[in-house]
Amino acid sequence: MADPEPEPTELPRGIALAWGVAANPQRGPKREMSVERIVETAVELADAEGIGAVSMAAVAKRLGFTPMSLYRYVSAKDDLLLLMQEEATGVPSSAHRQAEGWRERLNLLFREQVEVYIRHPWLLSLPISGSPITPNNSMWLEVSLEALEGQPLESEERLAIALAVTGCARWAGTVEAGYAEESRRTGLLPEEISAREGALYDAVISADEYPRLRAAIDAGVFVSEHDPFAFGLERLLDGVESYLRSRTDGAPAALVAEWRSPHDSDVADDKRYRAAVKAAAEAEKAVRQAEKALRQARRAQEQALRDARVRAKQP
């Protein structure tokens, strides 16, 4: 007897709406209302006022309808946020197809992802609850995998590289979007914001407590035109390039097993383990406090020595 056919996977409504396979509402207030119009309005609101300003009531008000009218099309705010993310993310430009080689393609995709976060910084505040299984988000992953097509890599390795580049873009986007928002808020140019930060660091960072950071400040790192994110990406891609050469030379794949934290769920409920973790954290805190007290005492000793020498020279 043949095995029964597996039941088709039922898509959550938000994902079904994103793919255009959700059932349309049986009736609506007016022909002007649609899922697309609702999402576009919500994105405009988030761009102008931040994600905190987005609610079903606020979107309905902008559209000139009642909140209940929206629920006929988008039944939950979580679905609306998913669709907003999909709309704002968009798809990669066609430029990556003209780029030469996998490295330049990934570099270009990195820059385009950063630009998405700068245009829509509220995307960065949305919680990550898993892979966004929507058309546009899937296309970013698709073209990243396409860039690595033909390279001597396992499927898991291609995905890991694509995710690494995406992670770099998200971190760079977080910082770049933050600077852009501060620039809009204060009217300062990005280089002026960097100079202000450099001055603040210069005022509070001492060579006694933070010798390496102090040396970096003195070297002008906070006012440098050097892009640390581009540097980090290039070094990541250097590593990938080196790995590809090793695979071409016949080296085996270097797949890494899942990393497991000592705080994983298999021991999280063990009382003695939790007590040991707490004790270790408290001991580390005590060590940091003791080191700080020692540095302060040494500075006071040095100052007292200088004062004593001044007094000794007085008649």
Secondary structure in CASP SS format (residue, H / E / C, confidence):
PFRMAT SS
TARGET T0000
AUTHOR 0000-0000-0000
METHOD secondary structure of the structure
MODEL  1
M C 1.00
A C 1.00
D C 1.00
P C 1.00
E C 1.00
P C 1.00
E C 1.00
P C 1.00
T C 1.00
E C 1.00
L C 1.00
P C 1.00
R H 1.00
G H 1.00
I H 1.00
A H 1.00
L H 1.00
A H 1.00
W H 1.00
G C 1.00
V C 1.00
A C 1.00
A C 1.00
N C 1.00
P C 1.00
Q C 1.00
R C 1.00
G C 1.00
P C 1.00
K C 1.00
R C 1.00
E C 1.00
M C 1.00
S C 1.00
V H 1.00
E H 1.00
R H 1.00
I H 1.00
V H 1.00
E H 1.00
T H 1.00
A H 1.00
V H 1.00
E H 1.00
L H 1.00
A H 1.00
D H 1.00
A H 1.00
E H 1.00
G C 1.00
I H 1.00
G H 1.00
A H 1.00
V C 1.00
S C 1.00
M H 1.00
A H 1.00
A H 1.00
V H 1.00
A H 1.00
K H 1.00
R H 1.00
L H 1.00
G C 1.00
F C 1.00
T C 1.00
P H 1.00
M H 1.00
S H 1.00
L H 1.00
Y H 1.00
R C 1.00
Y C 1.00
V C 1.00
S C 1.00
A C 1.00
K H 1.00
D H 1.00
D H 1.00
L H 1.00
L H 1.00
L H 1.00
L H 1.00
M H 1.00
Q H 1.00
E H 1.00
E H 1.00
A H 1.00
T H 1.00
G C 1.00
V C 1.00
P C 1.00
S C 1.00
S C 1.00
A H 1.00
H H 1.00
R H 1.00
Q H 1.00
A C 1.00
E C 1.00
G H 1.00
W H 1.00
R H 1.00
E H 1.00
R H 1.00
L H 1.00
N H 1.00
L H 1.00
L H 1.00
F H 1.00
R H 1.00
E H 1.00
Q H 1.00
V H 1.00
E H 1.00
V H 1.00
Y H 1.00
I H 1.00
R H 1.00
H C 1.00
P H 1.00
W H 1.00
L H 1.00
L H 1.00
S H 1.00
L C 1.00
P C 1.00
I C 1.00
S C 1.00
G C 1.00
S C 1.00
P C 1.00
I C 1.00
T C 1.00
P H 1.00
N H 1.00
N H 1.00
S H 1.00
M H 1.00
W H 1.00
L H 1.00
E H 1.00
V H 1.00
S H 1.00
L H 1.00
E H 1.00
A H 1.00
L C 1.00
E C 1.00
G C 1.00
Q C 1.00
P C 1.00
L C 1.00
E C 1.00
S H 1.00
E H 1.00
E H 1.00
R H 1.00
L H 1.00
A H 1.00
I H 1.00
A H 1.00
L H 1.00
A H 1.00
V H 1.00
T H 1.00
G H 1.00
C H 1.00
A H 1.00
R H 1.00
W H 1.00
A H 1.00
G H 1.00
T H 1.00
V H 1.00
E H 1.00
A H 1.00
G H 1.00
Y H 1.00
A H 1.00
E H 1.00
E H 1.00
S H 1.00
R H 1.00
R H 1.00
T H 1.00
G C 1.00
L C 1.00
L C 1.00
P H 1.00
E H 1.00
E H 1.00
I H 1.00
S H 1.00
A H 1.00
R H 1.00
E H 1.00
G H 1.00
A H 1.00
L H 1.00
Y H 1.00
D H 1.00
A H 1.00
V H 1.00
I C 1.00
S C 1.00
A C 1.00
D C 1.00
E C 1.00
Y C 1.00
P H 1.00
R H 1.00
L H 1.00
R H 1.00
A H 1.00
A H 1.00
I H 1.00
D H 1.00
A C 1.00
G C 1.00
V H 1.00
F H 1.00
V H 1.00
S C 1.00
E C 1.00
H C 1.00
D C 1.00
P H 1.00
F H 1.00
A H 1.00
F H 1.00
G H 1.00
L H 1.00
E H 1.00
R H 1.00
L H 1.00
L H 1.00
D H 1.00
G H 1.00
V H 1.00
E H 1.00
S H 1.00
Y H 1.00
L H 1.00
R H 1.00
S H 1.00
R H 1.00
T H 1.00
D C 1.00
G C 1.00
A C 1.00
P C 1.00
A C 1.00
A C 1.00
L C 1.00
V C 1.00
A C 1.00
E C 1.00
W C 1.00
R C 1.00
S C 1.00
P C 1.00
H C 1.00
D C 1.00
S C 1.00
D C 1.00
V C 1.00
A C 1.00
D C 1.00
D C 1.00
K H 1.00
R H 1.00
Y H 1.00
R H 1.00
A H 1.00
A H 1.00
V H 1.00
K H 1.00
A H 1.00
A H 1.00
A H 1.00
E H 1.00
A H 1.00
E H 1.00
K H 1.00
A H 1.00
V H 1.00
R H 1.00
Q H 1.00
A H 1.00
E H 1.00
K H 1.00
A H 1.00
L H 1.00
R H 1.00
Q H 1.00
A H 1.00
R H 1.00
R H 1.00
A H 1.00
Q H 1.00
E H 1.00
Q H 1.00
A H 1.00
L H 1.00
R H 1.00
D H 1.00
A H 1.00
R H 1.00
V H 1.00
R H 1.00
A H 1.00
K H 1.00
Q C 1.00
P C 1.00
END
